[in-house]
Every structure is written in C-alpha cells, then in structure tokens.
Amino acid sequence: MASEPNQFPLWFFTCVLIISHVSLDFSSAAPQSEEKLSERVVRGLIRSRRQACAHGTYDHGKWSCCLCGAGQQVKTHCTAANQSNGQCAACGPGTYSSHATDQDSCEFCRSCTHPNANLEVAENCTRTSNAKCRCKKDHYCSSDPETCTTCFPCKECGSEGVGVACTATNNTVCNAITEGVNGGAIAGILIPILVAIAISVAVALWYWRRGQSYSTHQPSSHTNGHATEVELEPLKKLQLQHVPDIAAVLGWKDMQDVAMRSGMTKVDIDSSRMVDPDPVEQTIQLLSKWMEIEGSGREKKLITLLQKSRKKEKAEKVAEILRSDSTAASDAPV
C-alpha cells in the first residue's frame, strides 16, 4: 500500500504526454489540408478556362475572345464577357489556315501550275496546310523546293559523261575532260563556238539596222502637235477582248504603276489581287477595272502613261495590238 502514492504521478504524467502529442499532430495537419484545398480550386479554374478556349485567346476591343483553330477563320468576334460566343467558319476552297488565328480571312493556297515554271503538285492544299510543289522530271531548282518558283532543265553531258546526276536541288555536273586533249580537239571545240558568236553578232546587227530603218519611217510622237493624234487615232476602239493580250504585255508591276498614276486608290488596286492568286489573272482584273473607271480616251492615256514611265517598248507593243485590231475592224464590211 505504501507504493500506490508513488505510482499516481507517473500515470498522470504519461496521459499528459499522449494528449499533447495528439494535439500537435492535429494542429499541424489543419494548414496542410487548407493549402491542398486552395491548390485544387486554382487548378479547377485553370482547367475550366482552357476548356472554354481550346486554342487560346486574343483581344478584341475590351473583350478577350477565343482563337479559331487551324483550317478556320473568324466569322464574328465575341461581343460580351463570354469569350466563347464568337463564331468561326471553315476556310473556303483554295485557301488555308495552318494555325490558330484571329483573322477574318484565310491565306491563298500556293499554285504549282504557273506557265513555264516547270512545277507540279507534290502535296495538295488542304484547309490546314498549304500546297507543296516540286520540280518536274529532269528539272532542278537551287533554292528550297517548297519555296521554289521556277525549275530549270537539267544539263545534258556529252562524251565526257555525268559526274554528279541532276537532282531536285542541283544541276547535272559533267566529268572534266583532262586527257587526250590536243590542238585538233581544241580547234574542234573553239571553231563552232566562234562561228556561233559570229552568226549571233550578224543577226543582232541585222535586227538593229532593221529597227533603225523602221523607226525612221514611223511618225514621231514629238515631231509636231498632230503626230500623236494621228498615231493614236486607231486606238479609240479598245474593247474587253483586248484585255488578256495587253495584260500579258504589261504584267502586274507596270499595270499597278499605271493604275496608281491614274489616281486609283490602294484599296481598289489591292482588291484585284484578292480575286485570284495567279499574277496574270490579277493583272487582267486590274486592267478591266482601270478601263471601266477611265471610260473614253483610255487608249491614249494608257500609251501616254507608259511613255512617261519610260516603258517605251511596252507602249509600242500595246499600240501595235490595238492598231492591228482596229485596222482589222475598220477593214471588215459594215
């Protein structure tokens, strides 16, 4: 019985230690659970926003709108706080969009059918990717095939043989002739070259003399006040059927210069480029629009503008097209 008073303090002290340890564990666990809860809320908000705009957002006015995906264009922008209420539309035929965009138009597909370019289609254009071109067989291009605009015929080797075969990106390399070369062989090579040069010089001289003779018999546009009117008189019957031939002579750059010198706005000029990706068709569209704006007297103005731009050769070619056509029309029975 004398030992019971000594056991009570030890029992009491053990209970106090256990209760203190449990309290410390509980208090340390509370902040951890609160931190995890906040993290879950933030992740949920981020996930919800990503689901609302799968391709990201862009700013339109005071709103943040959803980007349209690849192969699409913006049809209408969002107009309220709901960033996903804008509308997208698929790219039309002949156009594409390769990435998420906020533009209201798609890009024109690349054309592999330009005349004399010697290209063919490697991959067709889709709504999400541009067309890819490649050189035709036995042709090469020194630049990147995907951006090449013109391919050239591969070189043909003679008796020396092919050293490096022609590929899509490099021309043929022929073997060098280093053995068996003598005076006769050199003469056999040089004589045809010299003869060809002499013939070329003779032909060039003949054309030059012919041009000089022709120019002396043509009425000058600066000789007197009536020469220009007489020369341009047949040009008053310009019709739409002349447009393709004249457009082929001018080209887009010179036709654009004529339009700008005539006072056409940049908007009217650029709208002609949106009609078709082919530069020839763009030139035809711009020339037709220019003719409609100018009305009567447009023939004389076209020739005059070309002369002022120092495009005398093109002015003469256009005048020749119109003069010959007008002459044929005047000779036809009424």
C-alpha positions as CSV (number, residue, x, y, z in Angstrom):
1,M,0.0,0.0,0.0
2,A,2.9,2.4,0.6
3,S,3.8,2.2,-3.1
4,E,0.5,3.5,-4.6
5,P,1.1,7.2,-3.9
6,N,4.4,6.9,-5.9
7,Q,2.6,5.3,-9.0
8,F,-0.1,8.0,-9.4
9,P,2.2,10.8,-10.6
10,L,3.8,8.6,-13.2
11,W,0.5,7.6,-14.6
12,F,-0.8,11.1,-14.8
13,F,2.4,12.4,-16.5
14,T,2.1,9.6,-19.2
15,C,-1.5,10.7,-20.0
16,V,-0.4,14.4,-20.4
17,L,2.3,13.5,-22.9
18,I,-0.1,11.5,-25.1
19,I,-2.7,14.2,-25.2
20,S,-0.1,16.9,-26.1
21,H,1.3,14.8,-28.9
22,V,-2.1,14.3,-30.4
23,S,-2.9,18.0,-30.2
24,L,0.3,18.9,-32.0
25,D,-0.4,16.4,-34.9
26,F,-3.9,17.8,-35.4
27,S,-2.8,21.5,-35.4
28,S,0.0,20.7,-38.0
29,A,-2.5,18.9,-40.3
30,A,-5.0,21.7,-40.5
31,P,-2.9,24.2,-42.6
32,Q,-1.8,21.4,-44.9
33,S,-5.4,20.4,-45.7
34,E,-6.3,24.1,-46.3
35,E,-3.3,24.6,-48.7
36,K,-4.3,21.5,-50.7
37,L,-7.9,22.8,-51.0
38,S,-6.7,26.1,-52.4
39,E,-4.5,24.4,-54.9
40,R,-7.4,22.2,-56.1
41,V,-9.6,25.3,-56.6
42,V,-6.9,27.1,-58.7
43,R,-6.3,24.0,-60.9
44,G,-10.1,23.7,-61.4
45,L,-10.3,27.4,-62.6
46,I,-7.4,27.0,-65.0
47,R,-8.8,23.8,-66.4
48,S,-12.2,25.4,-66.9
49,R,-10.7,28.4,-68.8
50,R,-8.6,26.1,-71.1
51,Q,-11.7,24.1,-71.9
52,A,-13.6,27.3,-72.8
53,C,-10.9,28.4,-75.4
54,A,-9.1,25.3,-76.6
55,H,-6.7,27.3,-78.9
56,G,-6.1,30.3,-76.7
57,T,-7.5,33.8,-76.7
58,Y,-7.0,37.2,-78.4
59,D,-8.0,40.7,-77.5
60,H,-10.9,42.3,-79.4
61,G,-11.8,45.7,-78.0
62,K,-12.4,45.3,-74.3
63,W,-13.2,41.6,-74.6
64,S,-10.9,38.5,-74.7
65,C,-12.2,36.2,-77.5
66,C,-11.4,32.6,-78.3
67,L,-9.0,32.0,-81.2
68,C,-10.3,29.9,-84.2
69,G,-8.5,26.7,-84.8
70,A,-6.4,25.7,-87.9
71,G,-8.4,25.5,-91.0
72,Q,-10.8,28.2,-89.8
73,Q,-11.3,31.9,-89.9
74,V,-13.1,34.3,-87.6
75,K,-16.7,34.8,-88.8
76,T,-17.8,37.1,-85.9
77,H,-15.9,38.4,-82.9
78,C,-17.2,37.9,-79.4
79,T,-19.1,40.9,-78.1
80,A,-19.7,40.1,-74.4
81,A,-17.9,38.9,-71.3
82,N,-18.5,35.3,-72.5
83,Q,-15.3,34.9,-74.6
84,S,-16.6,31.8,-76.4
85,N,-19.6,33.4,-78.0
86,G,-17.7,34.4,-81.2
87,Q,-18.2,32.3,-84.3
88,C,-15.6,30.6,-86.6
89,A,-16.0,29.4,-90.2
90,A,-14.1,26.9,-92.3
91,C,-11.6,28.1,-94.9
92,G,-13.1,28.1,-98.4
93,P,-11.8,26.3,-101.5
94,G,-8.3,27.5,-102.5
95,T,-7.5,28.9,-99.0
96,Y,-6.0,27.5,-95.8
97,S,-5.0,28.4,-92.2
98,S,-2.2,26.4,-90.7
99,H,-2.5,27.6,-87.1
100,A,-4.9,29.1,-84.6
101,T,-5.9,32.6,-85.8
102,D,-7.8,35.8,-85.1
103,Q,-8.0,36.8,-88.8
104,D,-11.3,37.0,-90.7
105,S,-9.8,35.5,-93.9
106,C,-7.7,32.5,-94.8
107,E,-4.5,32.6,-96.9
108,F,-4.5,31.6,-100.6
109,C,-3.1,28.2,-101.5
110,R,0.1,28.1,-103.5
111,S,-0.3,27.4,-107.2
112,C,2.0,24.9,-108.9
113,T,0.6,25.5,-112.4
114,H,2.3,28.7,-113.4
115,P,3.3,28.6,-117.1
116,N,7.0,27.9,-117.9
117,A,7.7,27.3,-114.1
118,N,8.2,23.5,-114.7
119,L,6.5,22.7,-111.4
120,E,4.0,20.0,-110.4
121,V,2.0,19.3,-107.2
122,A,3.7,17.3,-104.5
123,E,1.0,17.7,-101.9
124,N,-2.4,19.2,-102.4
125,C,-3.6,22.2,-100.4
126,T,-5.9,21.4,-97.5
127,R,-7.8,23.7,-95.1
128,T,-4.9,23.3,-92.6
129,S,-1.8,23.2,-94.8
130,N,-0.5,25.0,-98.0
131,A,0.1,23.1,-101.2
132,K,3.7,21.9,-101.8
133,C,5.3,21.9,-105.3
134,R,8.2,20.1,-106.7
135,C,10.2,20.2,-110.0
136,K,9.1,18.2,-112.9
137,K,11.2,15.3,-114.0
138,D,14.7,16.3,-115.4
139,H,14.4,19.7,-113.8
140,Y,16.0,21.3,-110.8
141,C,15.8,24.4,-108.5
142,S,18.8,25.7,-106.5
143,S,16.5,27.0,-103.7
144,D,14.3,25.2,-101.2
145,P,11.8,23.1,-103.3
146,E,8.9,24.2,-101.1
147,T,9.6,27.9,-101.9
148,C,10.9,27.5,-105.4
149,T,9.1,29.5,-108.1
150,T,10.9,28.2,-111.3
151,C,12.7,25.0,-112.1
152,F,15.3,24.7,-114.9
153,P,16.1,21.9,-117.3
154,C,18.9,19.6,-116.2
155,K,22.2,19.9,-118.1
156,E,22.9,17.1,-120.6
157,C,26.5,15.8,-120.7
158,G,28.2,14.7,-123.9
159,S,31.0,12.2,-124.3
160,E,32.6,13.3,-121.0
161,G,29.8,11.6,-119.1
162,V,27.9,12.5,-115.9
163,G,29.9,13.2,-112.8
164,V,27.0,14.1,-110.5
165,A,23.5,13.3,-111.5
166,C,20.8,16.0,-111.6
167,T,18.5,16.2,-108.6
168,A,15.6,18.4,-107.5
169,T,18.1,20.8,-105.9
170,N,21.2,20.8,-108.1
171,N,22.1,20.7,-111.8
172,T,24.0,17.9,-113.5
173,V,27.8,18.0,-113.1
174,C,29.7,16.6,-116.1
175,N,33.1,15.0,-115.9
176,A,36.0,17.2,-116.8
177,I,37.9,16.4,-120.0
178,T,41.6,16.3,-119.0
179,E,43.0,13.5,-121.1
180,G,43.7,13.3,-124.8
181,V,43.3,17.0,-125.4
182,N,45.4,18.2,-128.4
183,G,45.4,21.0,-130.9
184,G,42.9,19.4,-133.1
185,A,40.5,18.8,-130.3
186,I,40.8,22.4,-129.1
187,A,40.2,23.6,-132.6
188,G,37.1,21.4,-132.9
189,I,35.7,23.0,-129.8
190,L,36.6,26.6,-130.5
191,I,35.7,26.8,-134.1
192,P,32.0,26.0,-133.6
193,I,31.9,28.5,-130.7
194,L,33.5,31.3,-132.8
195,V,31.1,30.6,-135.7
196,A,28.1,30.7,-133.4
197,I,29.3,34.0,-132.0
198,A,29.8,35.5,-135.5
199,I,26.3,34.4,-136.5
200,S,24.8,35.9,-133.4
201,V,26.6,39.2,-134.0
202,A,25.4,39.3,-137.6
203,V,21.8,38.6,-136.7
204,A,21.9,41.2,-133.9
205,L,23.3,43.8,-136.3
206,W,20.7,43.0,-138.9
207,Y,17.9,43.4,-136.4
208,W,19.4,46.7,-135.2
209,R,19.6,48.1,-138.7
210,R,16.0,46.9,-139.4
211,G,14.9,48.7,-136.2
212,Q,16.7,51.9,-137.2
213,S,15.0,51.7,-140.6
214,Y,11.6,51.1,-139.1
215,S,11.9,54.0,-136.7
216,T,12.8,56.5,-139.4
217,H,9.6,55.6,-141.3
218,Q,7.3,55.8,-138.2
219,P,5.6,59.1,-137.2
220,S,7.2,60.5,-134.2
221,S,5.1,61.4,-131.1
222,H,7.2,64.6,-130.6
223,T,7.6,66.0,-134.1
224,N,4.6,68.3,-134.1
225,G,1.3,68.8,-132.3
226,H,-0.7,66.5,-134.6
227,A,1.6,63.4,-134.9
228,T,0.5,61.9,-131.6
229,E,-3.2,62.2,-132.5
230,V,-2.7,60.6,-135.9
231,E,-0.7,57.7,-134.4
232,L,-3.2,57.1,-131.7
233,E,-6.3,57.6,-133.8
234,P,-6.9,53.8,-134.4
235,L,-6.7,53.2,-130.6
236,K,-10.1,54.6,-129.9
237,K,-11.8,51.2,-130.3
238,L,-10.4,49.4,-127.3
239,Q,-12.6,46.5,-126.2
240,L,-12.6,44.0,-123.4
241,Q,-11.4,41.3,-125.7
242,H,-8.0,43.1,-125.9
243,V,-7.5,42.8,-122.1
244,P,-5.8,39.4,-122.0
245,D,-3.2,40.3,-124.7
246,I,-2.4,43.8,-123.2
247,A,-2.3,42.3,-119.6
248,A,0.3,39.8,-120.8
249,V,2.5,42.6,-122.2
250,L,2.2,44.9,-119.1
251,G,2.5,42.4,-116.2
252,W,1.3,43.2,-112.7
253,K,4.0,45.7,-111.7
254,D,3.6,48.0,-114.7
255,M,-0.2,47.7,-114.6
256,Q,-0.1,48.7,-110.9
257,D,2.1,51.7,-111.8
258,V,-0.4,52.8,-114.5
259,A,-3.3,52.5,-112.0
260,M,-1.5,54.5,-109.3
261,R,-0.5,57.2,-111.8
262,S,-4.2,57.4,-112.9
263,G,-5.3,58.1,-109.3
264,M,-6.8,54.7,-108.4
265,T,-6.8,54.0,-104.6
266,K,-4.7,51.4,-103.0
267,V,-7.9,49.6,-101.9
268,D,-9.1,49.3,-105.5
269,I,-5.7,48.0,-106.6
270,D,-5.3,45.5,-103.7
271,S,-8.9,44.2,-104.3
272,S,-7.8,42.9,-107.7
273,R,-5.1,40.8,-106.1
274,M,-7.7,39.1,-103.9
275,V,-9.6,37.7,-106.9
276,D,-7.1,35.1,-107.9
277,P,-3.6,34.0,-106.8
278,D,-2.3,34.0,-110.4
279,P,-0.5,37.3,-111.3
280,V,-1.8,37.1,-114.8
281,E,-5.4,37.0,-113.7
282,Q,-4.7,39.8,-111.2
283,T,-3.4,42.0,-114.0
284,I,-6.4,41.3,-116.1
285,Q,-8.8,42.2,-113.3
286,L,-6.9,45.5,-112.5
287,L,-6.8,46.4,-116.2
288,S,-10.5,45.8,-116.7
289,K,-11.3,47.9,-113.6
290,W,-9.0,50.7,-114.8
291,M,-10.7,50.7,-118.3
292,E,-14.1,51.0,-116.6
293,I,-13.0,53.9,-114.5
294,E,-11.3,55.8,-117.3
295,G,-14.0,55.4,-119.9
296,S,-13.4,57.2,-123.3
297,G,-9.9,58.2,-124.2
298,R,-8.4,55.5,-122.1
299,E,-6.3,54.2,-125.1
300,K,-4.4,57.4,-125.4
301,K,-4.0,57.7,-121.7
302,L,-2.6,54.2,-121.4
303,I,0.0,54.8,-124.1
304,T,0.9,58.2,-122.6
305,L,1.4,56.8,-119.0
306,L,3.6,54.0,-120.3
307,Q,5.8,56.5,-122.2
308,K,6.0,58.7,-119.1
309,S,7.1,55.7,-117.1
310,R,9.9,55.1,-119.7
311,K,8.2,51.9,-120.8
312,K,8.5,52.8,-124.5
313,E,8.8,49.2,-125.7
314,K,5.7,48.1,-123.9
315,A,3.9,51.2,-125.1
316,E,4.7,50.3,-128.7
317,K,3.6,46.7,-128.2
318,V,0.3,47.8,-126.7
319,A,-0.2,50.3,-129.5
320,E,0.6,47.6,-132.1
321,I,-2.1,45.3,-130.5
322,L,-4.7,48.0,-130.6
323,R,-3.7,49.4,-134.0
324,S,-3.7,46.0,-135.8
325,D,-7.0,45.0,-134.2
326,S,-8.6,48.4,-135.0
327,T,-7.3,48.2,-138.6
328,A,-8.9,44.8,-139.0
329,A,-12.1,46.1,-137.6
330,S,-12.2,49.1,-140.0
331,D,-11.5,46.9,-143.0
332,A,-14.3,44.5,-142.2
333,P,-17.6,45.0,-144.0
334,V,-20.1,47.1,-142.0
